[in-house]
Amino acid sequence: MTLQASLSDRVIARLPMEKGKQTIVRDTELSGFFVMVGSRSKTFMLQGDLRQGELRQSLRMKVGHFGKITTREARAKAKALLGQISDGIDPRPKAEVSNTVVVNGRDPTLRLAWLSYRDSHMRRKGRSGKTEKSYADHVERLMKAWLDQPLSVLGHDPALVKARHDEITKQCGPYMANGCMRSLRAIYNHARKSARGLPNENPVFAVDWNPESRRDSGMGTDDLPVWFQQLRALDNPIRRELHLFLLLSGSRPEAIKRSKPEHLNLCARQLYIPEPKGGIDKAFCIPLSREMIRCLLRAIVAGRQMHPEQAPKWLFPAGSANGHIIEHKERRDTLAYWGNELRQTYRTVGQVADVNEIDMHLLMNHSLPGVNAGYITRNKLAGNHLRAAQQRISTVIFNAVRPCAQEMKSWPFTSIRHIFHI
């Protein structure tokens, strides 16, 4: 995760350190200066582009550790080092120079072009780790034979790219092949910004794209009773509540699995999602219906009973290394629908509940269509208006499964006063 702030000792001291998570906070006063917050330490860093003739290097250096050096001292040291880099001087010890990524200004290899795209574009713009891993898989596995080959070879012979797309389609499927070529297209376009000797036309233009159709795998209201019976039979109550909440909220699984108790505001009846798909710029609040609140309270109770150490930190705790549920998939004969299929179901039920198009976009955190809709202030609708729409969707779902809903009264449930000791 990448943030921005005017760095000071007080600001850095307040930054939380979380196991398995790395946060970069860039300084708003000095470009290229930032602090990296890991699970055990906070480190001052700098990053700059070193140009020496036709070669360009993206340098990232450690300035010092917070606690051993003040922020003011680190900023002054970083400013001096960045000045050397801008003058074409490499300030690193000689032992580190051999590990630098060097991009030839005229004709980089695919490997170097990918690393440059990763460091200079993806990480600088705060792309998610999942997106970076996807690109890395495409380049390092599916295009492994091209890693040390100059990009100009592909640029002058687009037939190579077309042939590889056809091979990946047969071996890995049409969606993977299209995704791989989209990655190559982005890397090539980025490389050509500095490598002006590359052919102007992106070689991916030669690809005959595989047709991609949206998967029609959601449920209708008639399918819900059988699904609820399957849900009720799940042994793990935390997983049971996770699947139910995904259905009632229409949310993407990854965002909900990482939800924390501190994100839950029962007074406002909202669940804050700080890092949805699209990053922190797309953060939003999910309005909660009565059924959704009960679902979360049952998850909290079950979490405290089954995972008392992890429960204070996660709404859906588990015994995993991260402390929360990682894998949400179930056997199809155990639970026929899960994950994004529940998101499709939510959208389908929203149509039955007569929720209008713009409200559905807001509830599902989609971009609003059209110029006129862009004038809508989202947070002004997140209260009573969207909560009423959310309640209509939950009501339609539970009316469709009324016998099962009656049985749900026997599911473990404790009052709000008991859970929060009020």
Summary of the structure (lengths in Angstrom):
residues: 422
radius of gyration: 25.3
end to end distance: 35.1
largest distance: 75.1
contacts: 1262
relative contact order: 0.08
helix: 50%
strand: 13%
